[in-house]
Amino acid sequence: MEPVAILMIVSAAALGLLVGSFANVCIYRLPRQCMSIVAPRSMCLECKSTIRWYDNIPVLSYVLLKGKCRKCAAKISARYPLVEAITGALFFLIAWKFLVTEDGHFTPKFGIFAVYAIFASALVIASFIDVSLSILPDEITMGGLFLAPFVSILVPELHHGAADYVSNPVAARFAFSVFGILVGGGSLFLVGALGRLWFREEAMGWGDIKFLAMIGGILGYSSTLVALFVAVLTGAIGGVFVLIVRKREGPGRARIPFGLFLSVGAVSQLLFSEWTTRFFFETYPSIIRSLGADAQ
């Protein structure tokens, strides 16, 4: 790999760590609407003291401070370095896939890198909010949903395959993004409607529907459907874990933060689409056929 390519992916990882620090601010402040996401500066939630810049270095400060506030020694949630590390890793992988060619050369596709980096950051923020508060904020879902078609016009690589279908590539990319929104939101709405008929209660929240619609606007309809399959599979596995860890409250069922699993599905298509598509359309059907043959 050429040196400039290595520099780009390392720089992307460092940028991701910094964005992850900002994502932590959004995770706390967006759903609570207690203050702006840009002011005031980060502070300890216990003693309200402003966190100095040297105590706000992503991941490193948490390790050096041993997970405690320098002033009052209150415990700092492990969520903070986790969000920073995940965001840094996502930026690293996005840069590796879209800024470096297969033979290790740097390619200046900064537009698509920026779109996917922002998209990945939105997935991280939304997922952690959903896990902690069981909501997916409109600032992310609706904001991304409305912006996606216009971003597809500005960044040709976002839906580059759309030009194969009509003579006007700009209109095609816009239409593909809108169609992805409709397929993403519509498919999950249908799943929710069927679940409501089956379970006689609300099976899918509007936040999840808007979230998958936003994902569809960025990834397109085909990748979004595979992302939904991945989300259902990982959600089923994660649901068992949630039911074990969380105690049931009353007669109701423990809520599964499906937004988290939709994010897992979206990331799988963003970074590993070849593997996930091959699994769901080749490997998985062959496994089912072999199991059916053995049963006979």
C-alpha distance (Angstrom), angle and dihedral (degrees) to the residues before:
residue distance angle dihedral
M1 . . .
E2 3.79 . .
P3 3.84 117.6 .
V4 3.81 95.2 -113.8
A5 3.81 90.3 55.3
I6 3.81 90.9 51.5
L7 3.80 89.7 48.2
M8 3.81 91.2 51.8
I9 3.78 96.7 51.6
V10 3.81 92.9 43.8
S11 3.82 89.9 48.9
A12 3.79 89.3 48.4
A13 3.80 90.3 53.5
A14 3.82 91.2 50.1
L15 3.81 89.7 48.9
G16 3.80 89.1 49.7
L17 3.80 91.2 54.5
L18 3.81 90.3 53.5
V19 3.81 92.1 45.9
G20 3.80 88.0 48.7
S21 3.80 89.1 57.8
F22 3.80 89.1 53.8
A23 3.81 89.6 45.1
N24 3.80 88.5 60.2
V25 3.80 89.0 57.4
C26 3.81 90.4 51.0
I27 3.81 92.5 47.2
Y28 3.79 90.8 57.2
R29 3.79 101.7 35.7
L30 3.82 106.0 34.6
P31 3.83 99.5 66.1
R32 3.79 94.0 36.9
Q33 3.82 94.4 46.7
C34 3.80 86.3 -153.0
M35 3.81 96.2 137.0
S36 3.78 143.4 -13.2
I37 3.79 117.8 -69.3
V38 3.82 89.7 -127.7
A39 3.81 101.5 43.2
P40 2.95 143.4 79.1
R41 3.78 104.2 27.8
S42 3.79 121.1 -104.5
M43 3.79 114.2 -73.2
C44 3.77 140.5 -178.7
L45 3.79 109.3 -89.5
E46 3.81 91.0 -142.0
C47 3.82 107.5 44.0
K48 3.86 95.9 18.0
S49 3.80 91.6 -133.3
T50 3.80 116.0 151.9
I51 3.79 112.8 -105.7
R52 3.81 111.5 -122.5
W53 3.78 119.4 -130.4
Y54 3.80 92.8 -110.2
D55 3.80 89.4 55.8
N56 3.80 91.6 49.6
I57 3.80 100.8 60.5
P58 3.83 106.2 131.0
V59 3.81 114.3 -98.5
L60 3.83 93.4 -23.9
S61 3.82 95.8 72.6
Y62 3.80 91.1 50.1
V63 3.80 90.2 53.5
L64 3.82 94.6 45.5
L65 3.80 92.3 47.0
K66 3.82 90.3 46.0
G67 3.78 90.0 -126.8
K68 3.81 95.3 -59.3
C69 3.80 136.2 111.8
R70 3.81 111.1 -101.9
K71 3.82 92.4 -136.3
C72 3.79 107.0 39.2
A73 3.84 101.0 13.9
A74 3.79 91.1 -128.3
K75 3.80 113.3 159.8
I76 3.81 115.4 -98.0
S77 3.78 115.5 -142.0
A78 3.81 115.4 -107.5
R79 3.80 85.8 -132.8
Y80 3.80 90.1 83.2
P81 3.82 98.9 63.2
L82 3.81 90.0 35.3
V83 3.82 92.5 58.1
E84 3.80 90.7 45.4
A85 3.80 92.9 49.3
I86 3.80 93.9 46.5
T87 3.80 92.6 48.7
G88 3.79 91.6 47.0
A89 3.81 90.8 50.2
L90 3.81 92.0 48.9
F91 3.80 92.3 50.5
F92 3.81 88.9 48.8
L93 3.81 92.7 51.9
I94 3.81 93.7 43.9
A95 3.80 90.5 51.9
W96 3.80 90.7 46.6
K97 3.80 91.8 52.8
F98 3.80 101.7 39.1
L99 3.81 105.7 26.3
V100 3.81 98.3 42.6
T101 3.79 126.1 60.2
E102 3.79 123.3 -136.6
D103 3.80 90.6 -98.9
G104 3.81 92.3 52.8
H105 3.79 101.9 -99.7
F106 3.79 124.5 137.3
T107 3.81 116.5 -110.8
P108 3.84 117.7 -169.0
K109 3.81 98.8 -132.5
F110 3.79 92.7 143.7
G111 3.79 93.9 149.5
I112 3.78 96.1 62.0
F113 3.81 90.9 39.1
A114 3.81 90.3 55.2
V115 3.81 92.9 48.3
Y116 3.79 94.3 48.8
A117 3.81 93.1 42.0
I118 3.81 91.0 54.1
F119 3.81 89.6 43.6
A120 3.81 91.7 51.9
S121 3.81 90.7 48.3
A122 3.81 89.8 52.3
L123 3.81 89.9 50.9
V124 3.81 91.3 52.1
I125 3.80 93.7 48.1
A126 3.80 93.9 45.9
S127 3.81 93.2 46.2
F128 3.79 95.7 52.6
I129 3.79 91.9 45.2
D130 3.80 89.9 50.8
V131 3.79 92.2 49.2
S132 3.81 94.2 49.3
L133 3.82 102.5 35.0
S134 3.82 105.7 14.5
I135 3.80 93.8 -122.7
L136 3.79 136.3 107.2
P137 3.82 108.7 -148.2
D138 3.81 119.6 -127.6
E139 3.79 89.9 -134.4
I140 3.79 86.4 73.8
T141 3.80 104.6 28.5
M142 3.80 100.3 40.7
G143 3.79 93.9 31.6
G144 3.80 92.4 54.1
L145 3.78 92.1 40.9
F146 3.80 93.5 57.7
L147 3.81 95.8 39.5
A148 3.82 97.7 48.1
P149 3.84 98.2 77.8
F150 3.81 92.2 48.7
V151 3.80 92.5 45.8
S152 3.81 88.1 53.3
I153 3.81 87.9 60.3
L154 3.79 93.2 50.7
V155 3.82 95.7 44.8
P156 3.83 110.7 47.5
E157 3.82 93.8 -169.9
L158 3.80 91.9 63.2
H159 3.82 94.7 78.7
H160 3.78 100.3 4.1
G161 3.81 93.1 150.7
A162 3.80 90.7 64.1
A163 3.82 90.7 79.1
D164 3.82 88.9 69.6
Y165 3.81 91.0 70.6
V166 3.82 106.5 46.9
S167 3.78 137.0 22.5
N168 3.83 95.1 -118.0
P169 3.83 106.7 67.9
V170 3.82 94.6 -173.1
A171 3.79 93.0 54.4
A172 3.80 89.8 43.0
R173 3.80 93.6 54.9
F174 3.80 90.9 47.6
A175 3.81 90.9 49.0
F176 3.81 92.7 46.9
S177 3.78 90.5 53.1
V178 3.81 92.1 49.1
F179 3.81 90.6 46.6
G180 3.81 89.3 50.7
I181 3.81 89.0 53.0
L182 3.79 91.5 51.0
V183 3.81 93.9 46.2
G184 3.80 93.5 45.0
G185 3.79 96.2 47.3
G186 3.80 94.2 35.3
S187 3.80 95.6 50.9
L188 3.78 93.0 51.4
F189 3.80 91.4 43.8
L190 3.81 87.7 55.1
V191 3.81 91.1 48.7
G192 3.81 89.2 50.7
A193 3.81 92.7 48.3
L194 3.80 92.0 50.9
G195 3.79 90.7 45.7
R196 3.80 90.8 51.2
L197 3.80 90.3 53.2
W198 3.79 92.2 47.3
F199 3.81 100.8 42.3
R200 3.82 97.4 29.4
E201 3.80 90.3 -129.8
E202 3.80 140.7 75.8
A203 3.81 106.4 -63.6
M204 3.80 101.5 174.5
G205 3.80 129.9 31.5
W206 3.79 124.3 -135.6
G207 3.78 88.9 -120.5
D208 3.81 90.5 63.6
I209 3.81 90.9 47.3
K210 3.81 92.9 51.3
F211 3.79 90.2 44.0
L212 3.81 93.8 55.6
A213 3.81 89.3 44.2
M214 3.81 88.6 56.6
I215 3.80 90.0 48.3
G216 3.80 89.4 50.8
G217 3.78 91.3 53.6
I218 3.80 90.2 57.6
L219 3.80 103.3 34.9
G220 3.81 100.8 32.0
Y221 3.78 129.2 -122.1
S222 3.82 101.5 -71.6
S223 3.80 95.8 48.5
T224 3.79 89.9 44.4
L225 3.80 92.7 55.5
V226 3.81 90.4 51.5
A227 3.81 88.8 46.3
L228 3.81 88.2 54.7
F229 3.81 90.6 52.0
V230 3.79 89.9 50.9
A231 3.82 90.2 47.9
V232 3.80 92.1 51.7
L233 3.81 92.1 48.6
T234 3.81 95.9 46.1
G235 3.80 90.2 39.5
A236 3.79 90.8 56.4
I237 3.80 90.4 51.3
G238 3.79 93.0 43.0
G239 3.79 91.0 45.5
V240 3.78 91.0 62.7
F241 3.79 89.6 52.3
V242 3.82 91.9 48.1
L243 3.81 91.8 50.6
I244 3.80 89.9 51.7
V245 3.81 96.6 46.5
R246 3.80 100.3 38.4
K247 3.75 120.8 62.9
R248 3.76 114.9 -131.1
E249 3.79 114.0 -106.9
G250 3.76 108.6 -139.5
P251 3.80 119.4 -47.5
G252 3.81 93.7 -34.5
R253 3.76 126.9 98.5
A254 3.79 124.5 -106.0
R255 3.79 108.8 -99.2
I256 3.79 117.2 -115.1
P257 3.84 111.8 -142.4
F258 3.82 93.4 -130.2
G259 3.81 91.9 176.2
L260 3.80 87.8 70.5
F261 3.79 91.6 55.6
L262 3.80 92.3 44.8
S263 3.80 86.1 56.3
V264 3.80 90.5 50.3
G265 3.80 88.9 52.2
A266 3.79 92.2 47.5
V267 3.81 92.7 49.8
S268 3.80 90.7 47.5
Q269 3.81 89.3 57.0
L270 3.77 94.6 40.8
L271 3.80 95.1 53.0
F272 3.81 107.7 14.7
S273 3.79 105.0 27.5
E274 3.80 93.9 137.1
W275 3.81 92.3 56.9
T276 3.80 98.0 42.2
T277 3.81 94.0 44.6
R278 3.79 91.1 49.0
F279 3.80 90.6 49.0
F280 3.80 96.3 50.7
F281 3.79 97.9 39.9
E282 3.81 101.6 33.6
T283 3.81 115.7 12.7
Y284 3.81 99.1 37.9
P285 3.86 95.9 47.4
S286 3.82 90.0 48.2
I287 3.83 90.2 51.9
I288 3.81 90.8 50.8
R289 3.81 91.5 48.1
S290 3.80 92.1 49.7
L291 3.81 91.5 48.6
G292 3.81 89.5 50.5
A293 3.78 91.2 49.9
D294 3.81 91.6 49.8
A295 3.82 90.9 49.7
Q296 3.79 90.6 55.7
